[in-house]
Each structure stands twice: as C-alpha cells, then as structure tokens.
Amino acid sequence: MEKRTGFVEANDGVRLYFEDTGFGKPVFLIHGGGLSLGWWRWQVPVLSQRFRVIGADTRGNGRSDKTPWGHRTARYAMDVRQIIETLDLDEVTLVGWSIGARTVLSYIELFRGCRLKGVVLVDEVPSIEVHDPPNPPEPDAEPPPKDGPPTEDDTEHRRRQLRSMFVSLDVTDAELDVLVEESRENTPVQGVTLGPDYQAQDWRPMLPSIDLPVLIATGGKSGAYPGCQYMYEHIPGARMEVFEESGHALFYEEPDRFNAVVTEFVDGLHAGFRG
C-alpha cells in the first residue's frame, strides 16, 4: 500500500510529520505521550486496506519538530485540526490512545464535531480521580536522557517502562528497542508541562454533552479501566469494548481484535458508503 509522507506547518511554525496511507474514509491515529506514530505498526497496514489512515507524530516527538513549547493537549488538539484542514479531510474518525485520547477530548471541547464523524478513545481516563491506582506513573510521558547516547542502563530502564504497559504479550528486547529508538530524539522537556496538564484536566463535566458516536476501548487489566467505564456511563450512546487480557497497550497486545472492532465501528459510521 502506497504511503504518502510530509509535514504540516502549525500556526506557531512547528512542523508536524504525518503519514497518509490508503484511500476511503479517513481514520486519524494519535499516539500516546512522549512516543511516536510507530506504535500503530499493527494498525496501519490493516486499516489502510479499507480506509485512508493518517498517523502523525505529535510536536516534539518522532519526526516532528523538537519544540520545547506547546506540550499540552489543547495545543496537540489544535495541531490535529491543522493537519485535518491542510489535508482537507472530512468525516474523520479520530483514534486516540492514552494522552492521544485526552487530545481527542480536548479537540471535542474546542472544536466540537468539526470535520469529525466519530471518535475512538483508547484506554484513558477523563480525570485522575477515576484512575486505579489514583496516582499512576506515566511511562509514556517521561522524557528520554537529555544529552548524548543512552547508556545500557538507560536503555534497560526505558525497556522496563514500555514493558510495563503490556500484560499478556511478551515483547522482545529487539522489538522494544525499535520503539525506544523511534523516541530517542524526542524533546526532553515535554513532560514538564504535559505531566501537570494531565494531572489538572477533568473532562467529566463535558462528557454528557458529547453528541458524536464514541467507541471506548480499554484493557481489562489496565489502571485506566475505571475511567473508561465512567466515560461509557456518561457519554450518551457510547459503546465500550473491554480487552480482558490486555493492559494499557491493548491495541498492540490484541491487534487483530482491535483492528476488527475499529473497522466495524468506522464501517457503521459510514454505512452505505463505498470508497
């Protein structure tokens, strides 16, 4: 499948890297904090057989510009909108994981349903108050070492961080190292603002006002499960899928089921459409 790549320049001059694969109705994938679009490696090849799949590195991450500012989900949401508008996308399904799901909620708060058809919220909470445990570590938001190549200890520490997001999948060191390498040059200071932004947000009052179709996907063994259950109960008409044997990275642990669930959801949004 042909992959189109490029950069969109945000209104503050930051260049945002994106990949655009396939044709049909657009599905926009938003990765977790401090990571990269490479985490969607098991989604893009499958979903792009049916849809036009756009993945982007959030500012400061992957191949996007390494800016020290703008690391708040409201700014990330604005970046998503600018990519959508630059590519002239319409009837988009946003799929956000972890802080990417917070970005989706921020997008809805700021822009409501502008150019959207529906959203998929993947393993995130609307408030830290409905997270179990109440004060979890944020393995996907911690910055990499500041200067020079990482030591072996640094690499092993990062492997342990990433491995903590998996429950049923034994990810090899080699595969983890690929994921680590994709985030090697990420902006180190992004956690300085992203962490407090995460702690302060509370989307609970907004949930009943959401009038878009919403799919919530959560790991049955994830600390985010209570928050996902809360969103399911408070977003009108929301649907929830629980991946019982998975943790935070459920789409990576159970990619076949995740891809099938997302495909069914997007197909349902566009019933009658033929790309």
C-alpha positions in Angstrom: 0.0 0.0 0.0 1.5 3.4 -1.0 2.4 5.6 1.9 2.4 9.4 1.4 4.5 11.4 3.9 5.0 15.1 4.6 5.0 17.9 7.1 2.2 20.3 8.0 3.3 23.6 9.5 1.3 24.6 12.5 0.3 28.2 13.1 3.3 28.7 15.5 5.8 27.5 12.9 6.3 23.9 14.3 6.4 21.3 11.5 4.3 18.2 12.2 5.3 15.0 10.4 2.5 12.8 9.1 2.0 9.6 7.1 -1.0 9.1 4.9 -1.8 5.5 3.7 -4.7 4.0 1.8 -8.0 5.5 0.4 -11.5 5.9 1.6 -13.0 7.5 4.7 -10.2 9.0 6.9 -9.1 7.5 10.2 -6.6 9.6 12.2 -4.4 7.8 14.7 -3.0 9.8 17.7 -0.3 8.1 19.8 0.5 8.3 23.5 2.6 11.0 25.2 6.3 11.0 24.5 6.1 8.2 21.9 5.6 8.1 18.1 3.3 7.0 15.4 5.3 3.9 15.1 3.2 2.4 17.9 0.5 1.9 15.3 2.6 -0.5 13.3 -0.1 -3.3 13.6 -3.0 -1.0 12.7 -1.9 1.0 9.6 -1.3 -2.0 7.2 -4.7 -3.5 8.1 -6.9 -0.4 8.5 -5.4 1.1 5.3 -6.9 -1.7 3.3 -10.3 -0.2 4.0 -9.7 3.4 5.0 -7.4 6.3 4.5 -5.2 6.2 7.5 -3.4 9.2 8.8 -0.8 9.0 11.5 1.1 11.9 12.9 4.0 12.4 15.4 2.9 15.0 17.9 5.1 18.0 18.3 8.4 17.2 19.9 8.1 13.5 19.0 9.2 11.2 16.3 10.0 13.2 13.1 8.0 16.3 14.1 10.0 19.4 15.1 11.6 19.2 18.5 10.0 22.2 20.1 10.1 22.8 23.9 6.7 24.6 23.9 3.1 23.6 23.3 3.1 20.3 25.2 -0.5 20.5 26.4 -3.4 18.5 25.0 -5.2 21.7 23.8 -2.2 22.5 21.6 -2.0 19.0 20.4 -5.7 19.2 19.5 -5.0 22.3 17.5 -2.2 20.5 15.7 -4.6 17.7 14.8 -7.1 20.2 13.4 -4.4 21.9 11.3 -3.4 18.6 9.8 -7.0 17.7 9.1 -7.6 21.1 7.4 -4.3 21.1 5.5 -5.1 17.6 4.1 -8.8 18.7 3.5 -10.1 15.7 5.4 -13.8 15.4 6.3 -15.9 12.9 8.2 -12.8 11.9 10.1 -12.7 9.2 12.8 -10.2 10.2 15.5 -8.5 7.3 17.3 -6.5 8.5 20.3 -4.6 6.3 22.8 -3.6 7.5 26.3 -2.7 11.2 26.1 -3.9 10.9 22.5 -7.4 10.2 23.9 -7.1 13.3 26.0 -6.2 15.1 22.8 -9.4 13.9 21.3 -11.4 15.1 24.3 -9.7 18.4 24.0 -10.5 18.6 20.3 -14.2 18.0 21.1 -14.1 20.7 23.8 -12.5 23.2 21.4 -14.0 22.4 18.0 -16.9 20.0 18.8 -17.6 17.9 15.8 -15.7 20.0 13.2 -14.9 17.6 10.3 -15.5 14.6 12.5 -17.7 11.5 12.1 -16.9 9.7 15.3 -14.1 9.1 17.8 -12.3 6.1 19.5 -11.0 6.7 23.0 -8.3 4.1 23.8 -7.5 3.4 27.4 -7.6 6.8 29.1 -9.5 8.4 31.9 -11.4 11.7 32.0 -9.9 12.6 35.4 -7.1 11.2 37.5 -9.8 10.7 40.2 -11.2 7.8 38.3 -7.9 6.0 37.7 -6.8 2.9 39.5 -4.3 3.4 41.2 -5.2 7.1 41.8 -1.6 8.4 41.2 -0.2 6.1 38.4 3.2 6.6 36.8 3.2 8.0 33.3 5.6 5.7 31.4 4.7 7.2 28.1 5.3 10.8 29.2 8.7 10.5 30.7 11.4 12.3 28.6 14.5 10.4 27.3 18.0 11.1 28.6 19.0 14.7 27.9 22.4 14.5 26.4 24.4 12.0 24.3 23.7 8.4 23.5 21.9 6.4 26.2 23.9 4.1 28.4 23.0 0.4 28.6 21.3 1.2 32.0 19.2 3.9 30.3 18.1 1.6 27.6 17.1 -1.1 30.0 15.2 1.4 32.1 13.3 2.5 29.1 12.6 -1.1 28.1 11.1 -1.7 31.6 8.9 1.4 31.2 7.5 0.3 27.9 7.2 -3.4 29.0 5.0 -2.2 32.0 2.3 -1.3 29.5 1.9 -5.0 28.4 0.2 -7.7 30.3 -0.3 -10.7 28.1 2.3 -10.1 25.4 6.0 -10.9 25.9 7.6 -8.2 23.8 11.2 -9.0 22.9 14.1 -6.6 23.7 14.7 -6.2 20.0 11.1 -5.0 19.4 11.2 -2.7 22.4 14.5 -1.3 21.2 12.8 -0.3 17.9 10.1 1.5 19.8 12.7 3.2 22.1 14.8 4.3 19.1 11.8 6.0 17.5 11.5 8.2 20.6 15.2 8.6 21.1 15.4 12.2 20.0 12.0 13.4 21.5 12.0 16.7 23.2 13.2 16.0 26.8 11.3 18.8 28.5 7.8 18.0 27.2 7.0 16.2 30.5 7.5 19.5 32.4 4.2 20.8 31.1 2.5 17.7 29.8 2.5 16.0 33.2 0.9 18.9 35.2 -1.6 19.4 32.3 -2.6 15.7 32.6 -3.0 15.9 36.4 -5.1 19.1 36.2 -7.6 18.0 33.5 -11.1 16.9 34.3 -13.3 16.1 31.4 -16.1 14.6 33.4 -18.4 17.7 33.2 -18.1 17.7 29.4 -18.9 14.0 28.8 -22.8 14.3 28.8 -22.6 17.0 26.1 -20.7 14.8 23.6 -23.0 14.2 20.6 -20.6 12.2 18.4 -20.6 8.4 18.1 -18.0 7.2 20.6 -16.2 3.9 20.9 -14.2 3.3 24.1 -11.6 0.5 24.1 -9.9 -0.4 27.3 -7.7 -3.1 28.8 -9.4 -5.3 31.4 -6.1 -5.2 33.4 -5.3 -1.6 32.9 -5.4 1.1 35.6 -7.5 3.2 33.1 -10.4 0.7 33.2 -12.4 2.5 35.9 -12.1 5.8 33.9 -13.2 4.1 30.7 -16.2 2.6 32.5 -17.0 6.1 33.8 -16.9 7.6 30.3 -19.1 4.8 28.9 -21.7 5.5 31.6 -21.7 9.3 31.0 -21.3 9.8 27.2 -24.7 9.4 25.6 -24.8 6.3 23.3 -21.2 5.4 23.8 -20.0 1.8 23.1 -17.3 0.1 25.2 -15.1 -2.9 24.3 -13.0 -4.5 27.0 -9.9 -6.4 26.1 -9.9 -8.6 29.1 -6.3 -10.0 28.9 -4.6 -6.7 28.0 -3.1 -3.7 29.8 -2.6 -0.1 28.6 -1.3 -1.0 25.1 -4.3 -3.2 24.2 -4.1 -2.4 20.5 -0.6 -3.8 20.5 -1.4 -6.9 22.6 -4.5 -7.8 20.7 -4.1 -6.1 17.3 -6.4 -8.4 15.3 -9.4 -7.9 17.6 -8.6 -4.1 17.9 -8.4 -3.7 14.2 -11.7 -5.6 13.7 -13.5 -3.6 16.3 -12.3 -0.3 14.9 -13.2 -1.4 11.3 -16.7 -2.4 12.4 -17.2 0.9 14.2 -16.0 3.0 11.2 -18.0 1.0 8.8 -21.0 1.6 10.9 -20.4 5.3 10.8 -20.4 5.3 7.1 -23.0 2.6 6.3 -23.8 2.8 2.7 -20.5 4.4 1.7 -18.4 2.7 -1.0 -14.8 4.1 -1.3 
